[in-house]
Amino acid sequence: MMNKGPGWSLEDIAYQDIDRSRLAGHADWFGLLAASSFVEILSDLYARNLAEYYAGDDDLCAWLTQKWEKEEMQHGRALRRYVETVWPDFDWERGFAGFRAQYGPYCQTALLGPTRTLEMAARCVVETGTASFYTMIHDLSPEPVLTTLAGHIRNDEVGHYKGFYHYYRRYQDRESHSRWRVGRELWRRVAEIDSEDAYLAVRNAYQVRYPQQPFEPADFRAFRSRISGWMREAYPFPMAVKMLLKPLSLPPAVHRLVAPMLIGAARGVVALSR
């Protein structure tokens, strides 16, 4: 694939124009954005693991390191600067150090998918989640500079999905997994989206900014429930379902039948997570 550079840079973000009054008093926005910056900047570990897993595929490894990793790291740096501008009392370095130390052991090549095709399918799920997440942030943002930043990140994540899907198709042509096997891997990865990285990122952000308030699993469940309210309002369920189904290459008639059912089911799950 072509390894084009990022279409934007931190210099394109008008940090000096941020209206801090729109977000400074909102703990949930702080937790969401700080945690996102942690996860994005940890992409150096994710990229290293993927490069090890796909050793010998020079084209894919070049795309991972020269395109995907660089853009993900830029997302993290951009979000970090935003967080430090809105919440200047937050010790970002200390929060990230705690997150990296606790989550780093989970980033192991041995934990990747059972085959190269299925790992690419799992990566499509991850990019579906990030593209949908930043679409929601873009649409809900009460602060114009964040709206712009989230739009840039969303566009990058859609591009990353296309990249991983490209390599998924290439490996699938070689390994020829059944739709059932691919679907099972997609479901497994969907079920893991709300896993350790989100909890540890949010916890480390809150513990550093609010040291007098211990952050327990129940606090994370409450945080997640509040974010579910945002999802009910603005999460792009049709886009997410379309992206999730694409690796299955369903016949058009089947897709037309299945997609609305999945959209309704996803909305129902979010509605129940109050």
N, C-alpha and C positions, 0 to 999 in steps of 0.2 A: 504493500500500500504506500501511497505518497505520505511522506512525513512532513506535512506542512506545520509551520510554527503556529503558536496561539494567535487567534484573531484579535486579542486585546491584551492589555497589560495593566499593572497596578496604576500606571500613570494616567490611564484613561478613566479611573474612578475618582470622582470629585470628593475625596474624603473631607476636604476643607468645608464642603457645603452640607455635611451631615447635620440634620436637625436632631440633636441629642434628646430634646424634650419628648420626641415621639416614642422613644424606646427605653430611655435610661431607667425609668421606674418599673419596668416590666421584667420580673424575674424569669418568666418562661421564655421570653425572647432571648434573654441573656443565656440561659441554659442551652437552648436550641442552637444558637449561633456559635457559642464557645465550643460546645461539644462537636459541632460540625467542623470547626477549624481544626480540632485535634485529629479527628478521623481522616480528614483530607490530607493533612501534613504527614500522617503515618503511611502515605502511599509509597514512600521509599521502601518500606518493608514489604508491602504487597507486591510491588514491582519486582523486587529481588526474588521473592518466592516464585512468582510466575515465570521469570526468566530462567530460574533453575529448573522448573518443571518442564518448560518448553525448550530446553537446551538443544541446539542443533537446528532449530527453526530460526534461521537468521533474520528472515523477513519479519516474523512476528516479534522476536526479541527486540529488533530495532524499533518497531512501532511502539512497543511497550515502554522502552526507555527514552526514546526521542520525542514521542508524542504524548502518550497516555500519562506517564509518570510526571512529566514536566507540567502538563496542564493541571493535573490533580494537585501537585505541590503549589502551583500558582493559586488554585482555589483556596488552599489552606492559608497561604500568606495573605491573600486578599481578605479573607474572613477574619484572620487574626488582627489585621490592621483595623478593620471595621470595629471589632469587639473592643480593642484597646482605645479606640477613639470614643466610643459611646460609654464605656465603663473603664475609665483610666485608672481606677484603683484596683483593678483586677490584675493579679500577678500571673500573666498568661504562661510564662516559662515554667513556673512551679506547677501549675495545673497540668500542663502538657507532660512534664517530666513524670508526674505521678501516673498519668494515663499510659504513657509509653511503657513504663516499668511494669504495670499490671497487665496490659493487654499484649505486650510484645511476645510473651510465651505462646499465645494463641496463633501467632503468625508463623506457621511452619509449613514448609513445602509438603510434608507428609500428610497434612490435613486437607490438601486440595482434592479435586474430583478423582474418581477411579480411572477415568480415561481422559485423554486430551479433549475429545469432543464434548464430553459431559462437563468438564471444567469450563469450557467456553460457553456452554449453555448456562452454567451457574453464573458466569460473569455477565451474561445478558440480563439475568434476573437482578443482579446488583445494580447495573446501569439503568435498568428500568426504574428501580427504586429511587436512585439519586436524581434521575431526570424528572420523575414525578414529584419528588420532594421539593426540588428547587422551583418547579413550576408552581407548586402551592405557595412557597415562600414569596415568589414574585407576585402572585395574585393577592396575597394577604398583607404584604408589607405595608405598614403605615408610614414608612420613611422613604422618600424618593431615591436616595443614593443606594439603599439596600435593594430597592426594586430593580435598579439598573444592574447592580452586581449579581443578584440572583438570576436575572435574565441571561447574563453572560455565562454563568456557570451552567445553567440549564441547557443552553445551546451546546456547550462543550460536552455535557453528559449525553445528550442525544447523539452527538458525533461519536463518542466512545462506544455507545451501544452499537452503532452501525459498524464500527471497527471490530468489536468482538463478534458480532453476528457474521461478518465477512469470514473471519477465521473459523467460527463454528461451522459454517457451511463447507469450508474447505476440508476440515477434519471429518465432518459427517460424511462427505463423499467417500472418504477412505474407510471409515469404521462402520458406517451404516447401522447405527443404533435404531431400534424400533421406536415408534412414537410413544409407546408405553414406557420404554426405558428413559427416553428424553423427558417425558412428562413427569416421571417419578423424580428425576433429578431437579427439574424446575420446582416441583412442589417442595422437595427437601430444602432447597435454597430459600424459597419464600418463607418457609417455617422458621428459618434461622435469622431472618432480617432483623428481628427485634431481640438480638442476642447480646452477648457480653460487651461488644464494642460500644453499643449505645449506652448501656447502663454505666459502664466504667467511665466513659467520656463525660456524661452528665454528672455523675457523682464527683469526679475530680474537679470539674468546673465549680460546682456548688460548694464543695468542701473548702476550696481555696478562697472563694469570695465570701462565703458565710461560715467561717470556722466555728462560730458559736452554735451552729445548728447541724448536728449530726445528720448525715444523709443515709437513710436506710432503704432497703428494697421497697418498703411500702411508700416511701417518698417518690421513688421512681415510678411506681405504679400510678400514683396520683398525678405525677407529671405527664405520663403517657396518656392517661385518661383525658387530661385537659387538651393535649395535642390532638387527641381523637376528635375533639370538638372542632378544631381547625380543619381536620381532614373532612369531616362531614360537610363543611362549608365550601372547601376549595380544592380538595384532592382530585386530580384528573383521572378518575377511575377508567373512563373509556380509553384514554391514551395508554394507561398502564396495562390494561388487559390486552389491548392490541399488540403491544410490545412483547408481553409474556407469551402470547400464543404463537408469535411468528416462528420461533424455532421448530414448532410442531408441523409446519407446512400443511395445515389442515385443508381439505377441499373447501372451496368457497361456501358451499351449502352448509357444511358442518360448522364452519366458522360463524356463519350468520346465526346459526342456532345456539352455539355454545357461548359466544361473546356476551350477549345480553344477560344470560344466566349468571355468568361469572361476575359481571359488573354488579348485578343485583345482589349476589352473594357477598361480594366485597363490601358493598355499602351496608349490608346487614350486619357483617362482622364489626365494622367500625361503629355502627349505631349501638351495638350491644356493649361496646367497651367504654361505657360512660363511668 
